[in-house]
Every structure is written in structure tokens, then in C-alpha cells.
């Protein structure tokens, strides 16, 4: 499925379903967001499922995070078809 990423706002990207509260933290039937693959992978590389469930369970909270803000600023400049490497956080 292609469309607009709810996190970075890029258009014409392949989208994946991100559980705003991870499934392993009880989010199976809670709200989801459509994210491009690079954004989805980067979120899970940077933060544990527990941290996502407690601190970043909405798109707004994700977008307000300083590290994710830096990533969004960078990814918006990349063409949708570009293969992007995921960087793991030193904190995770």
C-alpha cells in the first residue's frame, strides 16, 4: 500500500501499519498509524516497545521527541524510493 506517511509526511511511499501502543504491550486493538518503512524501522531501532507504550503512543508524541525530530528533518529530504539505513540508538 502506498500513500503519505503519518510521521514524516512524505508522499508516494510504501506504508506499514505501526501499532502506536506495541502489540506486546497490549496494543493489538488500539489505534495504529500508517508509516513509511524507514520511519517505522527507525522508531523501533531507537526505542524499546515498553518506552513506546509509555512515552510515545501518539503521532504527536513521536513528532515531539527530539531524536525523532532530527530524523524527520533528514528523511523529508530523501526521495521516497531511496533505500535508507536504519541507525540503532545507543540508548536502547
C-alpha positions in Angstrom: 0.0 0.0 0.0 1.4 3.4 -1.0 0.4 6.8 0.4 1.5 9.5 2.8 3.5 8.7 5.9 1.7 10.0 9.0 5.1 10.7 10.8 7.3 12.3 8.2 4.6 13.4 5.7 6.4 12.0 2.6 4.1 11.0 -0.3 4.2 8.0 -2.6 5.9 5.8 0.0 5.3 2.2 0.8 3.4 2.2 4.1 3.3 -0.2 7.0 0.9 -0.4 10.0 2.5 0.8 13.2 0.7 0.0 16.5 1.0 3.2 18.5 1.0 1.0 21.6 3.0 -2.1 20.7 1.1 -5.3 20.5 3.3 -6.9 23.1 2.4 -4.1 25.5 -1.4 -4.6 24.9 -1.9 -2.6 21.8 -3.4 -5.2 19.5 -6.8 -3.5 19.4 -5.6 0.1 20.0 -5.0 2.8 17.4 -2.5 2.4 14.6 -0.7 4.7 12.2 0.4 4.3 8.6 4.2 4.9 8.4 6.7 4.5 5.6 9.1 1.6 6.1 12.1 3.8 7.0 10.2 5.7 9.7 8.7 2.5 11.2 12.1 0.8 11.3 13.8 3.8 12.8 11.3 4.2 15.6 11.7 0.6 16.7 15.5 0.8 16.4 15.6 3.9 18.6 13.1 2.9 21.4 12.0 -0.3 23.2 8.4 -1.4 22.9 8.0 -0.5 26.6 9.2 3.0 26.0 6.9 3.4 23.0 3.9 2.3 25.1 4.7 4.6 28.0 6.0 7.7 26.3 5.2 7.8 22.6 1.8 6.3 22.0 0.5 9.0 19.6 1.9 10.5 16.4 2.1 13.9 18.1 4.2 12.5 20.9 6.5 10.8 18.4 6.9 14.0 16.4 7.7 16.0 19.6 10.6 13.7 20.5 13.9 15.5 19.9 15.7 12.5 18.3 12.7 11.7 16.0 12.5 15.4 15.1 16.1 15.2 13.8 15.3 12.0 11.9 12.1 13.5 10.3 14.1 16.6 9.2 16.6 14.4 7.4 14.2 11.8 5.9 11.9 14.5 4.4 14.8 15.4 2.1 15.2 11.9 0.8 13.3 10.6 -2.2 10.6 8.1 -1.4 12.3 5.3 -3.4 15.7 5.7 -1.6 16.8 2.7 0.5 17.6 4.1 3.9 19.9 2.5 6.5 18.4 2.3 10.0 20.6 3.5 12.8 20.2 1.9 16.2 20.2 4.2 19.3 23.0 4.0 21.8 20.4 4.3 24.5 18.2 1.3 23.6 
